[in-house]
Amino acid sequence: MRPLHLVSFAFSLASAVVVQAQITGLSGDIDAFDFDAGVGFWGRNCESSGPCDLDVSDGYATAGADSDGGLDGGRVTLAVTNAPRSVCIDVTGEWKGGNGAWHLGIGFTLQDLSGRGWIVEESGVLLSLMEFEPDPSSATPGTISDLGGGVRSASAGDYVLHVFDPLWDTYFFDPTQPLDETWAHANGTYLLDLVKAPLLVPDDFVTIQAAVNAAGDGDEIIVSPGTYSERINLLGKAITLRSTDPNDPAVVAATIIDGQGLGTVVTCDSGEGTNTEILGLTIRGGHAESGGGVFIAGSSPQFCLCAIEDNTASAIGGGMYIGSGGPKVMDCTLSGNSAGTAGGGMYGSGSSAIFDHCSFVSNSTTTVTIGIGEGGGGVFNVGGIPEFHSCTFEGNTTAAFGGAMNNTLCDAVVADGHFAGNQAVNNVGGAVYNRQSHPAITNAVFTGNIASSGAAIANIQSNPTIVQCSMASNASVARQGAGVYSAVNSAPTVANCIVRNGGASEITDDGSSTSTVTYCNVQGAHAGAGNIDADPLFVDADGPDNILGTIDDDLRLVSGSPSIDAGGNLAVPSELTTDADGHTRFADDIFTPDTGSGSGAIVDMGAYEFPLRVRNVTTGQRYITIQEAIDDAVDGEEIEASLGTYVEQVSMLGKAITLRSTDPTDWSIVQETILRPTSDTRALLCNNGETAATVISGLTFGPSEAGERGGVSITSGSPRLSQCRFEQCTERPLYLSSSSSLIASCRFVECAGAIWTSASNPLIVGSRFVSNAATFGPGGIVISDGSNAFISGCIFVANSGGEGAILVNTSDSSATIASSTFIGNTASLVGNSIRTFGLLNVVNCIFRGSSGQVFNDGPPPVISYSNIQGGYSGTGNIDADPLFVDADGADNILGTEDDDLHLAPGSPCIDAGDNSPLPPGATDHDNLPRFVDDPDTPDTGNGTAPIVDMGVYEFQVDCPADADGDLDRDLDDLQLLLFNFGGSVVPTTQGDADGDGDVDLDDLQLLLFYFGTSCN
């Protein structure tokens, strides 16, 4: 599709070159063209078909005087003045010079070209800016080496235009498209080099091979989705052959070259180099003696994002054959390929091939005889030094040697590999087999591989180096060497590895071989320095499928693993700086004693370094401490602390960031993500003007190791705290000064007092205060020095102190407390639950345990619609057993985690509260709807039914919003509700979710809240 408002250059008869126009002003008018006039030309206005003002100046040699004359070449400047937005320049005539270097004179008039656009080909393909150089004959030569993609800046002067096989085609200049970079120009001469349009299959060429035949070096062939039944040879050309979108797996799967069993599908045997690229194609259906899918000999092409599948070879290399050369194969999958003798997926002979992030899946060899040159269901390497980085080998099989990989006379490099479920049927080397080879295997994971011996690795006359590997659940049928088996004078080095769960001897040598094993965790133990035999504590040894030995087994380490900081640093090759996940190799866990050897951070055993436990979720960067992560963070980023105990004092530094555990909604995780101070201080400081954009969520705050203080200090800021737990801290672990923080769903347990506020206006909602005890003041909250606290939906149980739960400490302070439950709080002075010197408003609360719940030293409190033991004057107040489900829980101890303060049927607190303070859609401590009517309880509260309950929990009917009585809330319930919407349903209750006698938006809101859930 043509872009709008274009300048068109039409080429005919012979090659020609175009230089981009300059655009000036906001209107985008074209004031000048930079143009090589090596041909005859004429101009017209595309919009009116009238002539343009075209002037030729600075002509040299035989250059013509105007636009109507023929030119024999030379140097000209073509100026187009006062042209409309869209101008056509039709360049005709014969190109006199052909390919080569041609002079170009340019007359720029403005310096700022930031608004100039690209030249685009008719199909939308961009032309690129290429290298240019000064004309040696210029009086003021510049020195510009390359303009490809950078900011353009040049001095005045004449430059040489290089022309390389430009196409005969029509191009358009689109002034609406900005360049990526701003051009900074002086007057001078500048270069544009035409880039050839791609060769399209099947639009331009019916077959891929026809396009290859026509292509020249530097060309690109783009293949549309479809199945192309042919076999192709790249003919030594430096070209790119690709699908329309190599990054889209669906496009790759749909762009197929199928050999139909008639030979090799793709051949590179004419010295192709790294500039020959095959991208995003599916190569299948090939059959040959060698290299059914791909045959490479003496060449080094690049394959990327390809699927090489279901190819066969009668002898070697079912998916791919590489004979010498150094091809690179990246992000490719080789699957379902087979070979008669060796290398079901790939056979390499004397190559230096590099495989990066490739997958070898379900490849096989089919010959049942057993010979030295046979095997390698996934890969067979003979000679050379091939490299395999971050590759996966899964489900490959052979009846010979090496289910996944056979290395014969080959010193392969295998790094960050994953070998799962490979088999050497009734033979050795379930995953890797080495014969007379010395490969380096690092950061590899082996799980579920099977062989007679050497289920993970088998060595024959070989001395491999096996470092930082994890082997688990591999099976040796002969019960020898489930991990590593060595025979015939082999001498492998095994260091810093984990070898477990094989059900047999994990590392076995025959009588002629000796394995050197150090700093390894080997089940059944093994002699050697630093070796241990202990459960390594894998994250998930059998993976999500709960089956040992499959690809999803997670052999990473969890906190407390004996393999953390237990390796030997000297065994780690200098180039091995990261683990199998790409994380730093030497990451000291400050919470684990060093049991390995070396200086500095001690390496872990296994393929995975125990991660630096603090992660910037936004950037992916990991850190040892929380403070390091905060120091590096910028506003808007999120920091995640993994399970563990962090001993440090942390400052949020005024940053608008989130600091959280891995799952703040899971209290078991919150309780195991602990921040303690180093001494008698607060563990976390917010004293740099933090706002509500600073969030702390899902952390537990405890005291120092000496049992002192801990917690959070907030001064002159208002960060948000949610889902946090404060446990056994001293001296009120949450201190608020000049703060309006939101404290939501937090828990304060067994602390020496919980919260102190000074000149603050906190909002404390959905939180629990349990068994906190203070020598002076209340066990719960002190509201002091002009503070005004709003407390809603909170639980106060078994707190004690001079006052029980809350103290409004000064006459200039106040508290509003709503929908909360107080039980078993005790005061050594007065006010078992609350003492106040300032203003106090209480509504919809329950106070139980003893009399004297509220004591007043100031203005009379306003308490209404509350259940207060011992009674208290006020509208709607009662004094009656609230009938908690189980106030002291299964352990019969009040103030423990199992206390159940929900209301039982018949409670006098049901439908007895005041609706007016609660907003629509309010929820209770369980985050369940607040306005639920109990049809078996008369309304004694205030407002229009349904009436809210007293206390922290709303009594929920058996299955609220279940209109049809089938114990779930689904479309049937919605249909009944909508059928009865807007009217009374008495005597039926179908659709009346809140029980107020009609069906309205409140009922719809309640049904939508529960929709998709069941009461079963």
N, C-alpha and C positions, 0 to 999 in steps of 0.2 A: 504494500500500500504506500502510495506517495505521501510524504509529509506535505503539510500546507505551506504556502508562501516560500517557494523554492527558487533557487537559481539553478537552471538546467544547463548542463554541458553535454552536448551530443557529439560522440566520436564516431567517425566513419572512415572507411577506406584503409586507415592505418593507425598505428599507435599514436596516442597523444597524451599530454600531461596537463593537469589542471592545478592551479594553486588557489587556495581559499580566499574568499573576499573578506574585506574588513567591514565591520558594521560600526556605525557611529550613532551616538544619540539614543534616546529612549525609543524613538520611533523605529529604529532598526533599519533606516535607509542605508543603501549600499553606496558608499562613496568611492570605493576603489576596488579593483580586482588586481590580484597578483597573478600574473598569467604568462605562461610561456607561449609566445607567438611563433613557434617554429613551423606553423602551418598557415595556410590562408584562412581567413575567418570573416564573418560578418555578424552583425547583431540586430536584434529586434526586441521590442517590448512584448513580453509574453502576454500581457493583459490586453494590450490594444493592437498588437501586431504591427505597431509602428516602430520606427528606428530609434535606437538609443544614441546618445552622444558617446562615441568611442574614439578616443584619441590615442595615437601611438606616439610615444616620445622616447628619447634616449636610445633611438635605434642605432644599430651598428651594422657595418657591412652593407648588405643589400636589403635591409629591412625596409618595408614599404612605408609610405607617408600616412596612410589612413587605413580604416578598417575594410575598405573595399579592395585594397590591393593585395596581391599575392606576396608572400614572404618566403624567403629561402632559408629562414633560420635567423639566428642572430639574437641580440639582446634588446628587449623592448619593455616598456611599461605600458600597460593598458589601464587607462583611467576611465571609470564610468561615473559621470557626475549627475546629480539630481535624478538618479534612477528610481523607479518605483520599487516597492518591496520585492516583487517577483520579476526577475529579469532572465531571459534566455540568452545564452551565448552559444551559438552553433559553430563549432570549429570544424571546418572541412578542409580538404586539400591533402597533400601528401606530406607525410613526415619525412624530412630530408635526412635527419641524422640517424634514425633508428635508435637502438639502445645505446646508451652511453651517457656522457656528461654534457649538459647543455646549460648555457648561461641564462640567468634570469635577472632582470632589473625590476626593482619594486619601488613604488612611491607611496609610503604610508604617510598619513596626515595626522593621526592621533596616537597618543601614547597608551591610553587605557583601552584595552581590547577585551575586558573581562566579560563582555556580553556577546562575544563572537560565538558562532555555532560550529558544529561539525560539518564536514562534507559526508553525505551518506549516499550509498549506492541505491538504485531504484528499489531493490528488495529490502532496504533498510539496513544493510550491512555498513558499518562504519569504516571509513578510511583512516589509516593511522599516520601519525607524524613520525617520520623516520630520521635517520642520521643525516647531517649535512656538514659541509666544511667550507672554509673560505676559498675564494678564487685566488690562486697564488699571484695572479696578475693585478689584483686589486691594490689600489693605492693605500687603503686602510684595512688590511686583512684582520678579521676577528679570529678568535680561538674558541670555537664551539665544538665540543666533541660529540654530543648526543642530545637530541631533543626528544627522545622517546619517552613521553609521559611526565616529564618534569616541568617546572615553571620555566617559561621561555623568556630569556633575556639575552639580547645580543647588541653589539655595537654596529654603527653604520658600516656599510661595505657591501661588496658584491660576493655572492656565494655560488657554489656550483650545485646544480640540480642533477641528481642521479636518477636515471630512468631505468627500471628493471621490468621488462615485459608487461607494460600496462595493457589492460584489456581494452577492446573496442566495445564501448558500452556508453550508456547515458548515466550521468551522475547528477545529484542534486545537492544544492547547498541550502541547508535549513537554518535560517537565522534565529529560529525560536528555541534551539537547543543549546544550552550553555556548555562551555567546556568544563572539565573537572578543575582546571587550574586557571588562575589569572595570568594573562600574558603581559609581560612588561617589555615593550618594544621601543627601540629607537629606529630611526630611519635605516633601512638596509635591505638586504636581500635574504629571503628565507625559503626553506625547502619544505615541500610536501611530496612524499613518495607514494604513488598509488599502491594499495594492497589489492591483490587479486580477489575477486569474488570467489566464494567457495564453489566447489563442484558438487552438484546435488544429485543424489541417487534416490529415486528414479527420474526426477524432473529433467535433469540434463543428460544423464546416462542411465540406460536401462539396467545395466549390471554394475556391480562394484568394480569388477576387474577392468571394465571399459573406462571407468573414471580413473583408476590407477594408471592405466596405460596412457591416458591423456594428461595426467598431472605432471607438474614439474616440482623441483625442490621448493619447499616453502608453501606448497598448496595445501588446502584443507578439503577433504571430502566428507560431506555430511550425508548420512544415510537415514532416510525416513523409516519409521516403524514398518515392519513387514518381514516376511521370510524370503531370503534370497538363496535359492538353491544353486550354489556355485562353490568353487574353490578358488582362492585368490593368492596371488604372489605379489609382495610389495616391491619387487624388482629393484631393491637397493635405493629406493627414493626416500628422500627426507621429507616425508609428507605426514599429515595428520589424517587419520581415518577414524571417524567417530559417529555415534548416534546423535540425534537431535538434542538430547539432554543426558549426558553420561551420569549426572548426579541423581537422576530419577530412576529408582530400581524398576518401576513399571515400564519406562521407556526402554531400559536395557533388556528387560525380559521380552519385549515385543520387537526388538531389532535383532533379527536372527540371521546368521550365515550358517546354512545347513549343507554339510558335505554329502549327505545322502549315501554315506558309506562308500563313496567312490574314490576316496583319497584324503590327504591332509586338507583341512579347511583353510588354514592360513599358513603361508610359507614365507620365512625371512631367511634367505640363504645367499644373499648377494651383498653382504657387507653392510647391511643397514646399521645405522648408528642410533644414538639417543634421540636424534631429531626425527626418527620414524616412530610415530605414536599411534597406538590403537586404543581407542577410548570408548567405553560404554557399549560394547557389543556382546551378544550371546553367540558363542561359537560351539556348534554341536553337530552331531551326526557324521563326524569324520572317522575314517578307518584307513589305517596304513600299517606297514610293518613297524615303522617308528614314527611317533608323533601323529596320532590320529587327529587331534584337534589343532595343534600348533607345532610346526617344525621350524627350529631355529638352528642354523649352523654358521659358525664364524661371524655372528652378527650380534648387535646389542640394541635391539629396539626396546620400546617401552610399552607395556600393556597396563592399562589402568581401568579400574571399575568394570572389568569384563567378567562374564560368566562363561567358563569353559566346562561344558557339561556333556555327559552321555556320548563320549567319543571312545573309540577302541583302537588298540594296536595289537597286531598278532604277536609282536615281540616286546618292544619296550616303549614306554612313554605314551600311555593311552590318551591322556589329556594334553600333554606337552612334552616335546623332546628338545633338549638344549645341548648342542654339541659345540663346546668351547664358546667363546663370546661372553659378554657380560650384560645380558638383558636385565631390565628392571621390571618387576611385576608387582603392581601396587593395588591394594584394595580389590583384588580379584577373588572369585570363588571357583575352585576346581572341584566338581562334584560328579559322582556317578560315572567316572571314567574307569576303564579297565585295560589292562595289558596282559598279554599271555605270560610273559616272563618276569618283567621288572618295571617298577615305576608306574603303577596304575594311574596316579594323578600326574606325575612329572618324572621324567628321567633326565638327569643331567650328567654329562660326561666332560670332565675337565673344564667346567665353566666357573665363572665368577659371578653367577647370577645372584641378584638380590630380590628376595620376596619380602614384601612389607605389608603387614596387615592383610594377609591373604588367608582364605579358609580352604582346607582340603577335607572334603566331607564325602564319606561313603565311596571312596575309590578302592580298587582292588586289583590284585593279580590273580590269574585263573589257573596257572600251571600248578599241578599238584606234586610234581617232582621237586626235589630239594637240591639246589646247587648253589655254589658260592655267589654267582652273579644273579641270583633270583631273589625276589621279595620286594619289599618297599611298597606296600599297598597304596600309601599316599605318595611317597617320594623315594626315588632311588638316586643316590649321588655316588658317582665313581670318579675319583680324582678331583682336582680343582679345590677351590675354597668358596663354595656357595654360602650365602647368608640368608637366614630366615629370622625376620624381626616381627614380633607381635602377631605371629601366625597361629591359627587354630587347626588342630588335626582331630577330627571326630569321626568315629565309626569306620575307619579304614581297615581293610583286612588283607591278609596274605596267608597262603599255606606254607610259605618259606620263611624268610627272616625279616623282621621289622614291619609290624603292622602299619605304623604311620610313616617311618623313615628308616631307610637302610643307608648307612654311610660305609662305603668300601674304599679303602685307600684315599680317604677324603677327610680333610680337617674342616668340616663345616662349622659355621657359627650359628648357634640357635639361642636367641635371646627373647625373653618375654613370651614364650610359647605356651600353648594350652593343649594338652594331649588328653583326650577323654574317649573311652570306649573303643579303643583300637585293639586289634587282635592279630597275633601270629598263631594261627590255628595249629596246635600241637607242635609248636616250635618255639624259638627264643626271640626275645625282643618284641613284646606286645606293642610298645610305642616306638622305641628307638633301638636299632641294632647297629653296633659299630664293629667293623672288621678291619684290622690293621689301620685304624684311624685314630685321630687324636682331636676330636671336636671339642669345642667350648660350649657348654650348655649352662645358661644362667637365667635366673628369674623365671624358670619354667614350672608349670603345674601339671602333674600327672595324676589322673584319677580314673578308676574303672577300666584300666587297660589289662588285657589278659594274654598270657603266654604260658608255655610249659615252664620256662625259667626266664627271669628277667622281665617281669610283666611291664615295668616302666622302662628300664634300660638294660640291655645285654651287651657285654663287651667280650670280643674275641681278639686276642693279640692287640689290644687297644689300650690307650692311656688317656681317656677323656678327662677333662676338668669339669666337674659338676658342682656348681656353686649357687647358693641361694635358691634352691628348688624346693617345692612342696610336693610330696608324693603321698597319696592316701587312697585306700580302698582299691589298690591294684591286686590282681589275683594271679599267683603262680600255681599252675596245676601240679607241678612237681614239688611244690612247697619249698622252693629255694629262690631267693632273690625276688620277692614281690616288688621290691623297689629297684635294687641294682644287683645284677648277676655278672660275675667276671670269671673268665676261663682262658686257658691257653696263654699263660704268661702275660696277663693283663695287669695293669697297675693304675687304676683310676684314682683320682683325687676327688673326694666328696667332702665339701665343707659348707657349713652354715645351712644345712638342709633339714627338713622335717620329713621323716619317712615313717608312716603310721598305717595301722588298720589293714594290713595286707593279709592277716590271718596266717602268716608263715614267717620264716626268716626274712627279714626285710633287706639286709645287705649280705650277700653270700659270695664267697670266693671258692673256686676249686683249689686243689692242692698246689697249683703252679702260680696262682695269682695272689696279689696282695693289694687290698684297697686301703688307702690312707683316709681315714674318716675322722674329722675334727669338728667340734662345736656344732654337732648335729643332735637333733631330738629323734632318737631311733627307738621304735617299739621293740621291746625285748633286749634293749641295750646293745652297745657296741663299744669295743675298746677304742680309746683315742682321747686326746686332750679336749676337755670342755664338753664332751658328749653327755647327754641326759636322756632319761626315759620317763617322760611325764606327759599327761594329757595336754596338748598344745592349746586347747580351748579355741577351736575354730569358730568362726562366726556362725556357720550353719553347715556342718560337715556333710549332710545329705541333701542340702538345698531345698528349695520350695517344693520339689516333687517328692521329698522325703524318701528318696532312693539313693543309697550310697553308690558312688562311682559314675555319676552322670555329669553332664557338662555344667549343670547349675550348682554343683557343690561349691560352697564358699569357704575357701581355706584361708581366708584372712584371719587375723588374730583379734581377740577381744581383750579388754583390759584385764590384767591379772595373769595373762598367759606366761608360763615359764620360759617361752621362747623369745620374749621381748628383751632386748638389750642383753642377749645371751650368746651372740655370735663372736666370731674372731675377725677383727678388722683387717688383719694382714692377709686374709684369704680373699678379700674382695678385690677384683681387678680394678686398676685405676680408672678405667673407662666406665666402670659400672657405678654410675652416680644416682640412678633411680631404681625403683622397684618395678614389679610387673604392672603396677597401676600408673607408673610415671611419676610417683612421688619420691621425694628425696630419700636416698638410701640410708643416710646416717641421721636418724631422727631420734634424739634422746627422749625417752619418756621419763620425765622428772619424778613420776610417782612410782617407778619401778626400779629396784636396786640393780646395778650393773653386775651381771654374773659372767659376762663374756670377757674378752681380752682386747686390749688396745687402748689408745689414748683418745680423749674427746668423746663424742657420742659413740656408743657401742651399737654395732649393727645387730638387727634381729636375725633369728633363724627363719628360713623359708623364703618363698617368692615375694611375700608382701611384708613391707615394713609396717609395723603398727603405726597407724596414721597419726600425724600431728593432729591432736584431738579437736582443735579449734579450726573451723572452716569459714571463710567468707563465701557464703552461698552465691553471692552475686558474681564474684570474680573467679571462684574455684580455688583461690590461694589458701594454703593451710599454714597453721601457726602452732607453736608450742604453748603459748599462754594466751589468755583472753585479752590481756592488755596489748600484746603485740598486734593482734587482729584489729583492735579498736584504733590503735595508732595509725595503721595503714588505711583504715576505712574512710570513705567519704559519704556524704549525706545520701540517703536512699538505699544504702547497702544493708545486707542482713548477715549477721554473724551467728553461727551455730556451734554450740559446745556439745561435744559427744559425752556419753556416759563417763563418769569419773569424778574425782575430787580435785578441785583446783585451789591451790593455796597461794593466794596473791591478793593484793589490794588493787582494785580496778577502778579507773575513772572513765566515765563516758565522754569526757572532753567536750561537752556541748554539742555533740554530733547527732544529727537526725538519723539514727540508725536503729536497727532492731538487734537485740542480743537475746538469744533464746536457746533452749534445749532442742534436741532432735524432734521431740513431740510434746509440746506444752499441754496437750489435751490428755495425755496419759500420765496419771499421777505416779505410776511405778517408775517411769522414766524421770519425772521431775525429782523424785526422792533420791535418784541415783546420779543426778547432775548437780554437784554440790560445790558451792564457792565459800571458802573459808578465808579469813584474814590471816596474815602472818603473825599478828600479835594482837594486843588488846585494842583493836581499831575496828572500824566498819570495813566490810569486805568490798562494798561498791559505793562509789561517790558520784553524785550528780550535783556539782557545784559550779557549773559553767553555763548557767542559763538554759539548760535543756528544756525543750518544749514537749508538747504531746506527741511530736513526731519521733521522740526518743522512746523506745519501747523495750522493757525488760520482761521476759516471759518464760515461764517454765523452769525456773532455777530454784534450787534449795539453798538457803543461806544458813550456815551453821557457825559455831564459834571457832576460835583458833584451836590448835591442837592442845593448848593449855586450858581450853574451856572458857575463853574470855570473849566477850562482846560478839562481834560479827553483825551482819545485817547490812542495811542500806541507809545512807545519809543523803537527803535531798535539801539543798539550800538554794533559795532564789531561783527555782526552776519547777517545772511541772511535767516530768516524764510520766509515762504510764507503766504501771506494774500490773501484770496479770498472771494468774496460774502459778504464782510463786509460793514457796513454802519457807517459813522461818521456824527453825527448830532448835531448841535448847540454847538460844542466844541469850546474852546477858545485857542488861541496861537498855531495854526497849530497842529491839533491832531495827525498827523503822522510825527514823527521825525526820520530821518535816518542818522546815523553817521557810516562811514566805513562799509557800507552795500551794498549788491548786491541783495536785496530782489526782489521777484516777487510780484507785486501788481496787482491782476487780478479781474476784474468785481466788483470793489468796488465803493461805492457812498459816496461823500462828499457833505453834504447839510447844508447850513446856518451856516458854521463854520467861525471863525475868521482866515481865511486862511486855507489851506488844508494840504500841505506837505512841509516840509523843509528837504533838503538833504545837507549833508556835507561830502566831501570825499567819496562819494557813487556812485554806478553804478546801480541804480534801473531800472527795467523793469516794466513799468506801462502800462497795456493793458486793453481794454474793460471797462474802468471806467468812471464815471460821476462826474463832478464838477459843482454844481448848486447853485447859489445864495450865494456863500461864499464871505465874505467881510472882508478886512484887512485894518487897519489904515495905516500901512507901508508895502510896498511890495505888491505883487499880491494877489488876492483872492484865486488863485489856488496853484501853485507850485513854490517854490524857489529852484533853482539849483545853489549850491554854493561850494566854497572851494575845487575845483578840482573834482567836481562831473561830471559824464557823464551819462545823463539820456536818455533812449529810451522810447518814448511815442507813442503808436499806438492804433487806434480804440477807442479813448476817445472823450467824449463830454464835452465842456466847455460852460456853459450858464449862463449869468447874473452874472458873478463874477466881483468883483470890488476891487480897492485898489489904491495904488500909481501907480501900473501897473495892468492891467486887470486880466489876467489869469496865465501867466507864466513869470518868471524872471530868465534869466541866469545871475547870480549875479556877477560872477567874471570872469576875462579873462582866467583863467585856467580851466573853466568849459565849458561844451558843452551840446547840446540837439539835438536829432534827433526826429522829430515828423512826423508821417505818418498816413494817412487815418483817420483823426480826424476832428471834426466840432466845430467851435468857433462861437458863436452868442450872441450878446447883452452884451459882456463884456466891462467894462469901466474903464478908468484910470484917476486918478486925476492928474497924472504927464504926462507920455507918454507911448505909447504902449498899446492900448486898449485890445489887446490880448496877445502880447509878447513884452518884452523888453530884449535885449541881450547885454552883455559885452563880451561874449565868442563866440565860434563857434556855428552856428545854421544851421541845415539842415531840410527843410520842403518839403514834397511831398504828393500829393493827398489829400490836406486838403481844407476846406471851412472856410473862415473868413467873417462874415457879422455883420452888426449892425451900423457901421460908418466907416469913413476913419481912417487912422492912426492905422491900425491893428498891424503892426510890426514896432518897433523902434529899431535902431541899434546904439550901442555905441562902438562896437568892429569891428572885421573883417566882411566884407560883408556877410550877410546870403546867403545861397544857397536855393532858393525857386523855386519849379518847379511843373507844373501840378496841380496848386491850383487855387481856385476861391477866389480872395481877393478883398473886397470892397475898392474902391479907387485905385486899381491896384497895381501891383508890378512887376518889371522886372524879367524875368526868363523864361526858356523854358516851353511852354505849359500853362502858367498862363493866366487866364481870369478874367474879372470883369463883372459878370452878375447875375441877380436874380436866385438863385439855385432852385427856385420853391419847397420849402419845402411843405409837405402835409398840415401842420398846425403848424407853428413855435411857436405860443403862446397858442396852445391847445384850448380846449372847453371853458376854463375859461377866455381866452383872456389875460392871464398874462404870460409874458415870464419868464422862470425860475421856472416853477412848474412841477409837475409830469406828467401832461397831454400833455406837449409839444411834437409835432410829427415832427421830423427832417428827416423823410424819404423823398426821392425824388419823386415828382409827375411826371407823363408822360410829356415828352417834356423838362425836366430839362437839361440845358446845361452841367451839371456835369455828366450826364450819358455817359458812354463809353468815358470819357475824361481824365482819369488818366494815370499813368505810371505803366505798368506791372512789370517792372524790380525789384522793391524793394520787391515784394510779393512772398512768397514761393508757390509752388503748393499746392492746397488744402486749401488755406487761406479762412477764413470766416470773416463775418462782425460783427457788434455789436449785431446783432440778432442771431449770430452763423449760418448764412445762407451762401451759397457759394459766394465767391467774384467774380469769373469770370463768369458773366452771360451777354450774349449779348442781347441788346434790338434791334430787327430787324427794329424798327421804328425810330431809332436814328443813324445818321452817326457816325462812329468812328473818334474821333478827338484826342484821346490820343496816347500813345506810346506802341508798342508791337504788337504781333500777336494776332488777334482776338481770343476769346472775350477780350475786353479791360475793365479794371477795372474802376469803377466810382470814382469820387472825393467824399470825405466826409466819414462819419462813417458808412453809410448804403449803401449797393448795391441795385440798383433798380432790383426788381424781376419781370420777365414777369408774365403774368396772371397765368400760371400754368407750371413752368419750368419742363422740362424732361417728360412732358406728350406727348408722341409721337403720340398717336392715338386720342387725343382730347376729351377723355371722363372724364377729370377732376380728374383722379387719376393716380397713378404711380404703375403699377403692372406688371405681367408677360407678358401681351400683349405688353406693352411698351418695355420691355426688348427684346422680340422676334423681334420687328421691328428694334430696335437698332442693334441687332446682325445680322439681315438680311442685313442691309446697312453698316455694320461695314467695315471700311477701304476704303471707297469710298466717292465720292461726292454725295450729295443727292439733289443738286440744279436741278430743281426748288422746289422739295419737301423738307420739313424740318423734315421728320419723322426720329427720332433718333438723330438729331443734337441738342442736349440739350443746348449747349452753343451758338448756332447760328453762328458758325464761318465758315459754309459752308462745313464741312465734319464731318464724324462720326468716332471718335477715342476714346482713353482711357479717355480723358477729359470728353467726353459725358457720358461714362460708369460710371465714378466716380460721376458725377452729378446725374445720375439716381439712383445710389445706395444710395446716400445721402438722396434722397427724397423717396426711395422705400417704399411702403406700406402706403403712406400718400395720402390724397385727397385734392383737391382745392375747394370742395363744401362748 
